[in-house]
Amino acid sequence: MNILSDQNIHLRALEPEDLEFLYQIENKESFWEVSHTQTPFSKYVLKQYLENAHLDIYESKQLRLLIEEKSTKKQIGMIDLFDFNPQHKRAGVGILIHPDFQKKGFASEALSILINYSFTHLQLHQLFANITTENSNSLKLFKKHNFVKVGVKKDWILSEGKFKHEVLFQLINE
């Protein structure tokens, strides 16, 4: 069995044919708050990113995987490991599901696969996630997967003229 697959989805490396999907996601302003983006990306820049996506996680300190629905082969979202630190055996987790595919359990499946991959193949000791207090769906998702709230960063994210608190979650592989 493929470690990056489950019953309904498959996590895979980005391919050149994912350019249009990546362009849609990266330029959707409602996602900019979670990606800390302030300006749109050109297709040219994203194409260059895809050309360098082959870099090993140990080189780039991040890993972005596309979430693909198995039955239709549709691109439904992305899941990332970022701030990868092999010395301290930790990485951050970010997940984004296209609005057309939200609330169908895909995020939970993808997170479960990534947790297993991170602890078994990358030998990580812990994962962390930063989630604004208004993002109730993500808060529920990470709690469901046993991430523990360890702190709140007050007035951490400025979005649409107001500050939002951000919760720090950790999942430690005991």
Summary of the structure (lengths in Angstrom):
residues: 174
radius of gyration: 15.8
end to end distance: 24.8
largest distance: 47.5
contacts: 478
relative contact order: 0.15
helix: 33%
strand: 36%
